[in-house]
Amino acid sequence: MKAAAAGYIRANDLVHAISLLEQSRGEARILAGGQSLIASLNLRLAGETALIDINGVAELSGIELVGDRLRIGALTRHRELATSDLVARHVPAIAQAAPLIAHAAIRNRGTIGGSLAYADPAAELPACMLALDAEIVLRGPAGERRVRAGDFFIDLFTTDLAEDEMIVAVEVPVVVAGERQTTMELARRSGDYALAGIVLVDRPSGVRAAFFGVGPTPVLATAAMAAIDGGASADEAAELLADDLQPLDDVHAPAAVRLHLARVLLRRALAATRS
């Protein structure tokens, strides 16, 4: 199948990109890595649209430590997340998640901003943002606004991003003394979408466990988290995932299998952070 007709324009800088978005009145899409967008166009799922290429926008690149947060530009490639010393040192959950994303060719082109904007429920990075309680930094004609990850992911492939806004960066709290993080997933084959995955952030102040592949969005396992903080065993907390997660049957796995795998992952993640 051939892609639907699409216009193309390359943004010179961030101001230009936002201006183009505003002028498009919702008829344009941002082109960064294009790993999901181009596939959607080829399958005619995205319809006729204009593409705004932001690959030359320098303001959207870079990883830097800003106080107690790591700021990651929206154009940062998955490969950069996997190899960055700053990411490995300050947000190890993301460093562990990046090599799990699809295949090397996709990691070379795909971007963190694109992954968050697309909001695939089986993707690793949205769950990382939720577990880490990150802020997504958005920019539009009205200026900049920040949205906590817990408020950003609304439903299946649906976010709080307005049609005239774009993601410019994410800001993630850095690891504190005594904190351990881990990202794990179970898939049929390396590079496949996860049947279930977990990002566990084990802080002295409490545990945050975000699951992916088990619902329409990444899911924070609040009942299991409260039980762990209250002294429950891993097995006891795992049983409570039935209250936190509502996976659906699909062609890849029944809901019961996904729930079972989520329980396995919670036990493994707790063993990894507390060994």
C-alpha positions in Angstrom: 0.0 0.0 0.0 1.3 3.5 -0.8 1.2 6.4 1.6 -1.5 9.0 1.4 -0.5 12.3 -0.2 1.5 14.5 2.2 3.1 17.9 2.1 6.5 18.5 3.5 8.3 21.5 5.0 11.5 21.7 7.1 11.4 23.9 10.2 14.4 26.2 10.6 14.1 26.6 14.4 11.6 26.1 17.2 9.7 29.3 16.6 9.3 28.4 12.9 8.1 24.9 13.8 5.4 26.2 16.2 4.3 28.8 13.7 3.9 26.1 11.0 1.9 24.0 13.5 -0.4 26.9 14.3 -0.9 27.7 10.6 -1.8 24.2 9.8 -4.9 24.3 12.0 -4.5 20.7 13.1 -3.7 19.3 9.6 0.0 18.8 10.1 2.1 16.2 11.9 5.6 16.5 13.4 8.2 14.4 11.7 11.2 13.5 13.9 12.4 9.9 13.8 9.2 8.9 11.8 9.4 5.3 12.9 5.7 5.2 13.8 4.4 8.1 11.7 5.7 6.8 8.4 4.3 3.4 9.0 0.9 5.0 9.8 1.1 6.9 6.5 2.0 3.9 4.5 -1.0 2.0 6.0 -3.2 5.0 5.4 -4.0 5.3 9.1 -2.9 8.9 9.3 -4.8 10.2 6.3 -3.6 13.1 4.1 -1.4 15.4 6.1 1.4 17.9 6.0 4.8 16.9 7.6 6.8 19.4 9.6 10.3 18.1 9.7 12.0 19.2 13.0 15.3 17.3 12.6 17.2 20.5 12.1 15.9 22.2 15.2 18.9 22.4 17.5 16.9 23.6 20.5 15.3 20.2 20.7 18.5 18.2 21.1 20.8 17.5 24.1 20.8 15.9 27.5 21.8 18.1 30.5 21.7 18.1 34.2 19.6 21.0 35.6 19.6 21.1 39.3 18.0 17.9 40.6 16.5 17.0 37.2 17.8 15.6 33.9 16.5 17.5 30.9 16.3 15.4 27.8 15.5 17.2 24.5 12.6 15.8 22.4 14.9 14.9 19.5 17.1 12.7 21.6 17.4 9.3 19.8 16.8 6.0 21.6 20.4 5.1 20.9 21.6 8.2 22.7 19.5 7.3 25.7 21.1 3.8 25.8 24.7 5.2 25.5 24.5 8.4 27.5 26.6 8.5 30.7 24.3 11.1 32.2 21.3 9.0 31.6 22.9 5.8 33.0 24.1 7.7 36.1 21.0 9.8 36.9 18.0 7.8 35.5 19.1 4.2 35.1 15.5 3.1 34.4 15.7 4.9 31.1 19.1 3.6 30.3 17.8 0.1 30.8 14.6 0.7 28.8 16.3 2.1 25.7 18.0 -1.1 24.5 14.7 -2.9 24.8 13.0 -0.7 22.2 12.4 -2.5 18.9 15.6 -3.1 16.8 18.9 -1.2 16.3 17.7 0.5 13.1 14.7 1.9 14.9 16.7 3.0 17.9 19.0 4.9 15.6 16.1 7.1 14.3 13.4 7.0 16.9 13.1 9.9 19.4 11.9 10.2 23.0 9.5 13.0 22.0 8.0 10.9 19.2 7.5 7.9 21.5 5.8 10.0 24.2 3.6 11.8 21.6 2.6 8.6 19.9 1.8 7.0 23.4 1.8 3.4 22.4 0.6 1.5 25.5 3.3 -1.2 24.9 6.1 1.3 24.6 8.8 1.5 27.3 9.4 5.2 27.5 5.9 6.4 28.5 6.0 3.9 31.4 9.4 5.3 32.4 8.0 8.8 32.5 5.1 7.6 34.7 7.3 5.7 37.1 9.8 8.5 37.4 7.1 11.1 37.8 8.6 13.1 35.0 7.3 16.4 33.5 6.7 16.6 29.8 7.6 20.1 28.5 5.2 21.4 25.8 5.4 24.5 23.6 2.8 26.1 21.5 1.6 29.5 20.3 0.5 30.4 23.9 4.0 29.5 25.2 5.4 26.7 27.4 3.5 24.5 29.7 4.5 21.5 31.8 2.4 18.4 32.3 3.2 15.6 34.7 3.4 12.2 33.1 0.4 11.0 35.2 -1.8 13.6 33.5 -0.3 13.4 30.0 -1.3 9.9 29.0 -5.1 9.9 28.7 -6.2 6.9 26.6 -5.1 4.6 23.8 -2.8 6.7 21.6 -4.3 9.8 23.2 -2.4 12.5 25.2 -2.9 15.9 26.6 -0.9 17.4 23.7 -2.9 20.0 21.8 -2.9 20.0 18.0 -0.9 23.2 17.9 1.7 22.1 20.5 4.8 19.9 20.4 6.9 18.2 23.0 10.2 20.1 23.4 11.8 18.1 26.3 11.2 16.0 29.3 12.5 16.7 32.8 13.1 13.7 35.0 14.0 13.7 38.8 17.5 12.2 39.2 18.2 9.2 41.4 18.6 10.0 45.1 20.7 8.3 47.7 19.3 4.8 48.5 17.2 4.7 45.4 17.3 1.8 42.9 15.6 1.6 39.5 14.9 -1.2 37.0 13.1 -1.8 33.8 12.1 -5.2 32.7 9.8 -6.7 30.0 8.6 -10.1 28.6 8.2 -10.4 24.9 7.9 -13.4 22.5 11.1 -12.3 20.7 13.7 -9.7 21.1 12.4 -6.5 19.4 8.7 -7.5 19.7 6.3 -5.4 21.6 6.2 -6.4 25.2 3.4 -8.7 26.4 4.0 -7.0 29.8 6.6 -4.7 31.2 7.5 -2.9 34.4 9.5 0.2 35.4 10.1 0.1 39.1 11.5 3.0 41.1 12.3 2.0 44.6 13.0 5.2 46.7 13.4 5.5 50.4 10.2 7.6 50.3 8.3 4.8 48.6 7.9 2.6 45.5 6.5 3.6 42.1 5.7 0.7 39.7 4.5 1.5 36.2 3.4 -1.3 33.9 3.2 -1.2 30.1 1.5 -3.6 27.6 -1.3 -4.3 30.0 -3.8 -1.5 29.3 -4.6 1.4 27.0 -2.0 3.6 28.7 1.0 2.9 31.0 -0.5 2.1 34.4 0.7 3.0 37.9 0.0 0.0 40.2 -1.2 2.0 43.2 -2.7 -0.8 45.3 0.5 -3.0 44.9 2.6 0.1 45.6 0.8 0.9 48.8 1.0 -2.7 50.0 4.8 -2.8 49.4 5.3 0.5 51.2 3.2 -1.1 54.1 5.6 -4.0 54.4 3.8 -6.6 52.2 5.8 -9.3 50.5 6.4 -9.4 46.8 3.9 -12.3 46.5 1.2 -10.4 48.4 1.7 -7.3 46.3 1.6 -9.3 43.1 -1.8 -10.6 44.0 -3.1 -7.0 44.2 -2.2 -6.4 40.6 -5.7 -7.8 39.7 -7.0 -4.5 41.3 -4.5 -2.3 39.4 -4.4 -3.7 35.9 -7.2 -4.5 33.5 -5.4 -6.1 30.5 -7.6 -7.1 27.5 -7.6 -10.3 25.4 -6.0 -9.8 22.0 -4.3 -11.8 19.2 -1.0 -11.7 21.0 -2.0 -13.0 24.5 -5.1 -13.5 26.7 -5.7 -11.0 29.5 -4.9 -13.7 32.1 -1.5 -14.3 30.6 -0.6 -10.6 30.6 -1.7 -10.4 34.3 0.4 -13.4 35.2 3.4 -12.0 33.4 2.9 -8.7 35.2 3.0 -10.5 38.5 6.2 -12.3 37.5 7.8 -9.0 36.6 6.8 -7.3 39.9 8.5 -10.1 41.8 11.6 -10.0 39.7 11.8 -6.2 39.8 11.6 -6.1 43.6 14.2 -8.8 43.9 16.5 -6.8 41.6 16.1 -3.5 43.5 16.3 -5.1 47.0 19.0 -7.8 46.6 
